[in-house]
């Protein structure tokens, strides 16, 4: 169940990028702007370190890191010139999660939900 939780949270990072495209725009870093998605990913890494060292909660720390890495991978994948993957093995999972998040937002706005 711990592994499933980490996989789910990694996927949730991609969904978050899909529902928050302006915050998870991969171009922001290359334009010299702050990327809220990358900043949040970094803060989640720090939270995980704190949970592990000061609260002795290694499983919760790994779950924070999984969410962080899903968000970071999705943000870096949205770079307009070419998708840059931070992880090479989970690209399909990231793309699926981002598409699900975008479809959810289109559904909420009453727009057509594309099948990608």
N, C-alpha and C positions, 0 to 999 in steps of 0.2 A: 504493500500500500504506500510505502514511502517513495518508491520509485515512480509509481503512478502519480503521486502528488507532484513530484518534481517535473514529470513530463507534462502534466496538466498546466502547471505554472509557467513552464517554458512556452507552451502553446498560448497561454493567457497573455504573455508579453507580445506575441504577434497580433493577437486580437486587439490589444490596447493600441498598438500602432495603426491598426486598420480603422479603429473608431476615432483616433486622434491624429489624422494625417498631417495637420499643420505643426503639431508638436513633435512629430516623429519624421520630419522631413530630412532626409539624408543630405540634402544640399546645403543646409544651414552651416554646418561645420566648415565646408569648403568655401563658403561666402564670408567667413570671418564672423559669423553670428553664433549666438548660443543656441544649442539644440536642446530643448526641454526633454526630449526623449533620452538623449545620451546623458544628460545631467541626472535625470531620474534613475537611469540604469546605474550610474556611478554611486548615487546615494543608496541604492539597494545593496550594492556591493559592500559599502561601509556599514550598513545596518547588519548585514550578514556577519561581518567581522566582529562587530560589537556583540551580537547575539552569541557567537561562538566563544569569544574570549571572556566576556563579562557575565553572561547569563548561563553559560555551559549548555547551550541549546544547539548542538551541531546539526540536527535534522532541520530545524527551523531556519538555520543559517543557510543550509544548502537549498532550501526552498526559496529563500530570498534571492540567492544567486541564480537559480533557474529562471525566475521571473525576470531578473536583471538581464540575463543573457538572451532570453527570448526577445525582450524589448530592444536590446542593443543590436541583435542580428536583424530584426525587422527594420529598425531605423537605418542601419547601414545598407540594407538591401534596397532601400528606396532612393538611393543616389541616382540622379537622372541620366548621367552619362553611361554608366554600366553598373549593374548590381554588384556590390562588393559584399561578399559573405564573410562574416566574422567566424562562422563555423561552416565547415564544408559538408558535414554529414546531415544537417538538419534543414537544408534549404527548402525541401518540399514541404516540410511541416510548417516552416515560417511562412511560405507563400500561401499555404492553405489557411493558416490562421489570419493573415492579413486580409485575404479575400473574404473570409467569414466576417471579420470586423467591418469591412467596407460594405458588404451586403446588408449587414444589420443596420448600419447607418442609413443606407438607401431605403430600406424597409421602413424605418422610423420616419423618414422624410416623405414617404409616399412615392418615392421614385422607383424606376425600374431596377430590379435586382438582377445584375448581369450574371450569367453563368460563365465562369472562367475556367 
